[in-house]
């Protein structure tokens, strides 16, 4: 007769023992822990994007006001489909140029172009 160590410690009666095999005893990693899920491996392009993001975060910490803009830009582009490789590579090259610009000691702030609203008549 196999009994469950978790149920015995909790004071469960013989109903659990006769109910079937203990799921905890069958778990490969120990008591009550769900099995680890392995992450899918990243493609080479994904690794480049993640590396660029980490470099931006490290560089942006040294300059005030840059981190929210960096995070917003990467979040905005996170919805690009993986199959759109040309667009991702374009953004990756653009990001590398912007990172070089951000690392420049003379860079104090990051400007943006905003589309002007049409004048109301």
C-alpha positions as CSV (number, residue, x, y, z in Angstrom):
1,X,0.0,0.0,0.0
2,X,1.5,3.4,-1.1
3,X,0.5,6.4,0.9
4,X,1.0,10.0,0.0
5,X,3.4,11.9,2.3
6,X,1.6,15.1,1.8
7,X,-1.8,13.7,2.7
8,X,-0.4,11.9,5.7
9,X,1.2,15.1,7.0
10,X,-2.1,16.9,6.5
11,X,-4.0,14.2,8.4
12,X,-6.0,12.8,5.5
13,X,-7.7,9.5,6.2
14,X,-7.6,6.2,4.3
15,X,-9.8,7.5,1.5
16,X,-6.8,9.1,-0.2
17,X,-4.7,6.0,0.1
18,X,-7.3,3.9,-1.7
19,X,-8.1,6.6,-4.3
20,X,-5.1,5.8,-6.6
21,X,-1.5,6.7,-7.0
22,X,-0.3,9.8,-5.3
23,X,0.5,12.5,-7.8
24,X,3.2,13.9,-5.6
25,X,5.0,10.5,-5.5
26,X,4.9,10.5,-9.3
27,X,6.3,14.0,-9.6
28,X,9.9,14.0,-10.7
29,X,11.0,17.1,-8.9
30,X,9.8,16.7,-5.4
31,X,6.8,17.4,-3.2
32,X,4.1,19.4,-4.8
33,X,6.2,21.4,-7.2
34,X,4.9,21.5,-10.8
35,X,7.4,20.2,-13.3
36,X,9.7,22.9,-14.8
37,X,8.7,24.2,-18.2
38,X,11.6,24.7,-20.5
39,X,11.7,27.9,-22.5
40,X,11.8,27.6,-26.3
41,X,15.2,28.5,-27.7
42,X,15.5,32.0,-29.2
43,X,16.5,32.5,-32.8
44,X,19.7,34.4,-33.6
45,X,17.7,37.4,-34.5
46,X,15.8,37.3,-31.2
47,X,19.1,37.1,-29.3
48,X,20.3,40.2,-31.1
49,X,17.2,42.1,-30.2
50,X,17.4,41.1,-26.6
51,X,21.1,42.0,-26.5
52,X,20.3,45.4,-28.0
53,X,17.6,46.0,-25.4
54,X,19.9,45.1,-22.5
55,X,22.6,47.5,-24.0
56,X,20.0,50.3,-24.3
57,X,18.9,49.7,-20.7
58,X,22.5,49.8,-19.4
59,X,23.3,52.9,-21.3
60,X,20.0,54.6,-20.5
61,X,20.5,54.3,-16.8
62,X,23.4,56.8,-17.0
63,X,21.2,59.4,-18.6
64,X,18.1,60.7,-16.9
65,X,14.7,60.4,-18.7
66,X,15.8,57.8,-21.3
67,X,14.6,54.6,-19.7
68,X,10.8,55.2,-20.2
69,X,11.3,56.1,-23.8
70,X,13.5,53.0,-24.5
71,X,11.0,50.7,-22.9
72,X,8.1,52.3,-24.7
73,X,9.8,52.0,-28.1
74,X,10.6,48.3,-27.6
75,X,7.1,47.5,-26.3
76,X,5.6,49.3,-29.3
77,X,7.6,47.1,-31.7
78,X,7.0,43.9,-29.7
79,X,3.9,43.2,-31.7
80,X,5.7,42.9,-35.0
81,X,5.2,39.3,-36.3
82,X,8.3,37.1,-36.2
83,X,7.9,36.3,-39.9
84,X,8.5,40.0,-40.8
85,X,12.3,39.5,-40.7
86,X,13.1,42.4,-43.0
87,X,11.3,44.9,-40.8
88,X,12.9,43.5,-37.7
89,X,16.4,43.7,-39.2
90,X,15.7,47.2,-40.3
91,X,14.7,48.2,-36.7
92,X,17.7,46.3,-35.3
93,X,20.1,48.3,-37.5
94,X,18.3,51.5,-36.7
95,X,18.5,50.7,-33.0
96,X,22.2,50.0,-33.2
97,X,22.7,53.5,-34.7
98,X,20.6,55.1,-32.0
99,X,22.5,53.2,-29.3
100,X,25.8,54.6,-30.7
101,X,24.3,58.0,-30.6
102,X,23.1,57.5,-27.1
103,X,26.5,56.4,-25.9
104,X,28.0,59.6,-27.2
105,X,29.1,61.9,-24.4
106,X,27.5,64.9,-26.1
107,X,24.0,63.4,-26.1
108,X,21.9,65.1,-23.5
109,X,18.3,64.4,-24.6
110,X,16.4,62.4,-27.1
111,X,14.2,64.3,-29.6
112,X,11.2,63.1,-31.4
113,X,9.3,64.2,-34.5
114,X,5.7,64.7,-33.8
115,X,3.2,65.1,-36.6
116,X,1.6,68.5,-36.4
117,X,-2.2,68.7,-36.0
118,X,-4.0,70.4,-38.9
119,X,-5.1,73.8,-38.0
120,X,-8.8,74.1,-37.3
121,X,-10.6,76.7,-39.4
